[in-house]
Each structure stands twice: as structure tokens, then as C-alpha cells.
Amino acid sequence: MTSPFPDAETCHALAEQLTHVRWIVGGTAAGKSTLTRILADRYDVTVYRGDLAEHHWLDQCTAQHHPHLAALRNLPPGAMWHDRTPHQVFQSMPSLHGETAGFLVDDLLALPDDRPILVDYFGILPRHMAPLLHRPDQAAVLLPTPAFRDDALAHRYADPARARANWGNEDPTDALTKRLARDALWDDEVREQAPLHGLDPIVIDGTVSAPALADRLAARFALGPVQRTSLN
């Protein structure tokens, strides 16, 4: 798909083709991958991880149709954060401008449709996802509280090697501060858009266990039958 996002008529047709897709989206460090793993262990589903797919999109994007995505090509670790404010990084996000949606749709259409597909992806906003839904209950929008995300990312990047792999020679404390501020701006965008498209975000604050939340998502997504003993 050469254009970054399909038009309304095309989206309507795509929604009919993607009725088997279930979306787990929202803020970073909300537990999307954890929930996807639990559901994949329980049910006969295909898992699609958008964060991994992005690496392939960099090779396919063009400066004409995907200027923000193309600008990330061949950047060394940490370069996108260097001498930039969180707002500048936020405004440069390809997903903010819908540049990742076309690639995502192409990938999903290329997968077999004989079982549900679970999309685990941060980089799509409600306004870009909603036209691809046949029903609102195909999607779960997760938004972590600031405290929950602070703890999760502090733990994630406590390993110096992992921090360097993401931020290169940038000061890890400064980079993490920028990352948290950038992610808060993304959450604000998701929070504002979701109700406009019939989507009710789920607040993630750690009071509900991941297995219990997976139970809720399984019911929402009409997954089944259970293939393994459900976790408690």
C-alpha cells in the first residue's frame, strides 16, 4: 500500500476483511505484550507484533509517502532524542501521522485468516484503527497510570546494556525522562480520541492481575475454546 493510510471507502472494505483481528493497543508499558502472551498460551491465535514489524517497514517506506518514518532510517541509537524536547519527538512520530497504518494493514492481510489474530502494537492511534474495526469490541485500548509506567520503564532500562541499545551515548536518566514525557503526550492523544470512536480505554494501575485482565480480554474478543488450563 503506497499511501500511508487508506481512504474511507477502502477502510470499510478492509474492516470486512479484518473481522478476525483483535487489537491490543494503547500506551507503552501497559502490559500489551504480557497480555498477548497469556492469551496466546490459552487460545489458538496468531500473534502479530507491530514493534518487530516496524524494522521491515523502514526498508519499504518512501520519503514522499512516509516522511517521518523515512527520517528514522539508519539513525543510530539515541539520535531521535538528541537535543530534542519530548514534544518535538512526539510530533515526529510516524504513527501520529498515520504513516504506519498502511504497512500494518498489508501485513495483516498477508496472514492466514483461519484463526484470530492478536495485534500487539503501540504505534496506532484510535482514529487510524477505528475505521478498520467491524465492531468496537475487536479492540482493547490500554492506558497505564504514570506511576505504573514509571516503575515498568525504570525496571526495563535498569540494565545498562539495554539502555545503551536504545539510547546510545545519551544520558540514560535524561533519555528516560524524555521518554516518559513523550509517552504521556501519546496517552493524552489516545485518551482524547478513543471516546470519539466508541472505544473505552482500560486504565492499567497494577490493581488487576495480568491473568485476570486476560480473562476480560478473552471474553471481549470472544476467544475460545480454551486450549490450556486458565491461569488464576
Residue pairs with C-beta under 8 A, 6 or more apart in sequence:
1 102
1 103
1 105
1 106
2 62
2 65
2 102
3 65
3 102
4 65
4 66
4 97
4 98
4 99
4 100
4 101
4 102
5 98
5 99
5 101
5 102
5 128
6 14
6 101
6 102
6 105
6 131
8 131
11 131
11 132
12 131
14 105
14 109
14 131
14 132
15 131
15 132
15 133
15 134
16 134
17 109
17 113
18 105
18 108
18 109
18 132
18 133
18 134
19 134
19 138
20 113
20 115
20 116
20 117
21 108
21 116
21 117
21 119
21 132
21 138
22 45
22 116
22 117
22 118
22 119
22 138
22 139
22 140
22 221
22 223
23 119
23 121
23 124
23 129
23 133
23 138
23 139
23 140
24 32
24 35
24 36
24 118
24 119
24 120
24 121
24 139
24 140
24 142
24 217
25 32
25 119
25 121
25 122
25 124
25 129
25 139
25 140
25 141
25 142
26 32
26 122
26 140
26 141
26 142
26 143
26 144
26 187
26 190
26 201
26 202
27 122
27 142
27 143
27 144
27 149
27 183
27 186
27 187
27 190
27 204
28 122
28 144
28 149
28 153
28 183
28 186
29 144
29 148
29 149
29 152
29 153
29 156
29 183
30 142
30 143
30 144
30 148
30 149
30 204
31 142
31 144
31 204
31 210
31 213
32 120
32 121
32 122
32 142
33 49
33 120
34 210
35 142
35 210
35 213
35 214
35 217
36 47
36 49
36 118
36 120
38 210
38 211
38 214
38 231
39 45
39 118
39 214
39 217
39 218
39 221
39 223
40 47
40 118
41 228
42 214
42 218
42 223
42 226
42 227
42 228
42 230
42 231
43 116
43 218
43 223
43 224
43 225
43 226
43 227
44 115
44 116
44 227
45 115
45 116
45 117
45 118
45 223
46 111
46 112
46 115
46 116
46 117
46 118
47 117
47 118
47 120
48 107
48 108
48 111
48 117
48 118
48 119
48 120
48 121
49 120
49 121
50 100
50 104
50 119
50 120
50 121
50 122
50 123
50 124
51 120
51 121
51 122
51 123
53 103
53 104
53 107
54 100
54 123
56 103
57 66
57 69
57 100
57 103
58 69
58 70
58 72
58 73
59 73
60 103
61 69
61 70
61 73
61 99
61 103
62 70
63 70
63 71
65 99
66 94
66 99
67 99
68 92
68 93
68 94
68 96
68 97
68 99
69 94
69 99
69 100
71 92
72 80
72 94
76 168
77 164
77 165
77 166
77 167
77 168
78 166
78 167
78 168
78 169
78 170
78 175
79 168
80 89
80 92
81 89
81 167
81 170
81 175
81 178
81 179
82 170
84 92
84 178
85 178
86 178
86 179
86 181
86 182
86 184
86 185
87 185
89 178
89 182
90 96
90 182
90 185
90 186
93 123
93 186
94 100
94 123
95 101
95 122
95 123
95 124
95 125
95 128
96 125
96 186
96 189
98 125
98 128
100 123
100 124
101 124
101 128
101 129
101 132
104 119
104 121
104 124
105 132
108 117
108 119
111 117
116 221
116 223
118 221
125 189
125 190
125 193
126 141
126 190
126 193
126 194
126 196
126 197
126 199
127 193
127 196
127 197
129 139
129 197
130 136
130 139
130 197
130 198
130 199
133 139
136 197
136 198
136 199
137 220
137 221
137 222
138 221
139 199
140 202
140 217
140 220
140 221
141 190
141 194
141 199
141 200
141 201
141 202
142 201
142 202
142 204
143 187
143 190
143 191
143 201
143 202
143 203
143 204
144 152
144 187
144 203
144 204
144 205
145 203
145 204
145 205
146 180
146 184
147 205
148 204
148 205
148 206
149 180
149 183
150 180
153 176
153 179
153 180
154 176
156 162
157 163
157 166
157 172
157 176
160 172
163 172
163 175
163 176
164 172
166 175
167 175
190 201
191 201
194 200
194 201
202 213
204 213
211 230
211 231
211 232
214 231
215 230
217 223
218 224
